[in-house]
Every structure is written in C-alpha cells, then in structure tokens.
Amino acid sequence: MSTAQHKIGSGFGAHSTADDVLAGVDLSGKLAIVTGGYSGLGLETTRALSKAGARVVVPARRPDTAWKALAGLAGVELDELLGSVRDFAERFLDSGRTVDFLIDSAGIMACPETRVGPGWEAQFATNHLGHFALVNRLWPAVEPGGARVVSVSSRAHHFSGMRWDDVHWRTGYDKWQAYGQAKTANVLFAVHLDRLGAERGVRAFSLHPGGILTPLQRHLPKAEMVERGWIDEQGNALNPSGFKSPEQGAATQVWAATSPQLAGMGGVYLEDCDIAEPAVEGDATSGVKAWAIDPAQAERLWTLSAELTGVNAFA
C-alpha cells in the first residue's frame, strides 16, 4: 500500500531534546493535556511545554506524587484523576476551555498478567482503551481548537500486531507480546482518529520516543534488565544499550504536538523527531510495521474500542 511514512528532514534527531525542538517557540495562550505528565517522559513533556508558555493540565491517579513532581512549574494544573475518565472529561468540559495539544503519554509495560474493569487485559486497557475513551469524551474541547492528538507508542509495536481472536490474552499470556499489541493499538488509533478528524482540523500522530530508563520499567525484575544489557548489577544504565535521556525521549512527542513542519499532515508514526520510514523485514530497530498503519485494521480497532468503552464521538 502507498504510505506517507517517509522522512521529511526535520533538522532534529535522536539526540535532540524537548527544549531543542521548542527553542524560540512561544506557546502562550495554548492549552495542553498530558496524561502521565508527572512521571518519566510525561514529566519532561510537561516541563518543556510549561517553559514555552503553555498551560498544561495533568490528570493524576497518584496526586501526592504528582504534586511533588510538578512543584514549581508555572502554568501547570493538576486534576486528581481518582474517579473515571468520564469524571475528568466532564470537569474539563465544564471549564469551557478548548484543547490545543492532547498528549497520551501514560502507560504500563510488560506487567504480570493483570485484569481490569470487566476482565480487560491491563496493558491494552491502560495504554489504549483509556486514551481512546479520553479523546472521545474530550472531543467537544478537542475539535474547536483544531487540536493535535499525540499517541505515544513504541518500537515494541514490532513485537505483535493485533491479536484479533483474543485481544485480552485470555490464553497464552506473554507480557512482551501483550505490550506490543497495546503499542500497535496506539498507532492504529492515531491512524483512524486522523482519518476522522482531519476535515475538522484535528490531526493525530503516533510515535516511538526511544529507549529511556524511566518508571515505565517498574514491573521488570532487575535481573531481567541486567540480562537484556540495559543496566549493570548496580542498577546503572549501560551506554551501549543506546538509551536516551528523559529530555531526549520527550522530544518527539513535543515535536509532534507543536511543530509547524507537520502542518497539513497526520496519521503517521514518528521517531527521532521525524516521520519514520516503513520497517524493513528482519529489522526490529526502527521504522513502522505495516500492520500498525493499515487503515482497515485501524477502523476495525476503532469499532471494537467503541463497543468495549461505550464511547464514540463520531457515532
């Protein structure tokens, strides 16, 4: 199939930071919502957007932790997400504000088999379904602002396409393949949201932020990270592993949300502050897999997600 997945030569790269891509950019008067915006890459995203003048709303399920992490950041508003996504969305809509950037950065990775809600697999539910519901419920604030919606995926989408016959892994659970399916879902979500929203001025992107040691690894035993060559026995990151700093890791999502270089574009997967090329067979280190940008699968996932969550702004 033809694809818009080709580099545009942004001038940025793997070593660029969120501050680099926002150098000289004034976001005064802009409003961003950043899920997971008080930890890891989300926190660095919040800091960079705040520094550039944006108002940043951070939903938080751990408000005490969030308050400490966000202390001293100008223009940052914390909403204690102790109830449902619906409650948060209704409170935000009641404020009468519109959204310019909605960055879905929260997530979990490679956790033990866990069920949430009506028996949903936790990684698929947290990384995809929660953000699907959030964007659809916030649509009355997203559409008027012609917002950009940024879905933070991962190179891990190479691990698995959609397991259509068993998306909730009721049999044969594998923590890494389940994570891979959830990250594929993040890409497919952006593909179809962009298709639906483009004529309304809303564009959507997905991305791989890079490998970064953050609290995302909290479910991984230390021994497994040592075996993978990520850290040494003392817990220090190993340079050969190619990890980015959190500031570098946040760069691509900030670039996706704000860069004028992406004007008129959407529905594409990004890495290292540029549009990614299609993945090459046998190379799992870069690029986007065809299954993650297939419009038919994207539409199928949208339909399934709407059925599961009971929410569809485009119904």
HELIX and SHEET records of a PDB file:
HELIX    1   1 ALA A   18  VAL A   21  1                                   4    
HELIX    2   2 GLY A   40  LYS A   51  1                                  12    
HELIX    3   3 PRO A   63  LEU A   70  1                                   8    
HELIX    4   4 VAL A   85  ASP A   94  1                                  10    
HELIX    5   5 ALA A  122  PHE A  124  1                                   3    
HELIX    6   6 ALA A  125  LEU A  129  3                                   5    
HELIX    7   7 GLY A  130  ARG A  137  1                                   8    
HELIX    8   8 TRP A  139  VAL A  142  1                                   4    
HELIX    9   9 ARG A  155  PHE A  159  5                                   5    
HELIX   10  10 LYS A  175  GLY A  197  1                                  23    
HELIX   11  11 ALA A  198  ARG A  200  5                                   3    
HELIX   12  12 PRO A  215  HIS A  219  5                                   5    
HELIX   13  13 LYS A  222  GLU A  227  1                                   6    
HELIX   14  14 ASN A  239  SER A  241  5                                   3    
HELIX   15  15 PRO A  246  GLY A  249  1                                   4    
HELIX   16  16 ALA A  251  THR A  258  1                                   8    
HELIX   17  17 PRO A  260  LEU A  262  5                                   3    
HELIX   18  18 ALA A  290  ALA A  292  5                                   3    
HELIX   19  19 PRO A  295  THR A  309  1                                  15    
SHEET    1   A 8 VAL A  76  GLU A  80  0                                        
SHEET    2   A 8 ARG A  55  ALA A  60  1                                        
SHEET    3   A 8 LEU A  31  THR A  35  1                                        
SHEET    4   A 8 PHE A 101  ASP A 104  1                                        
SHEET    5   A 8 ARG A 148  VAL A 152  1                                        
SHEET    6   A 8 ARG A 203  HIS A 208  1                                        
SHEET    7   A 8 TYR A 269  GLU A 271  1                                        
SHEET    8   A 8 ASP A 274  ILE A 275 -1                                        
SHEET    1   B 2 ARG A 115  VAL A 116  0                                        
SHEET    2   B 2 TRP A 120  GLU A 121 -1                                        
END                                                                             
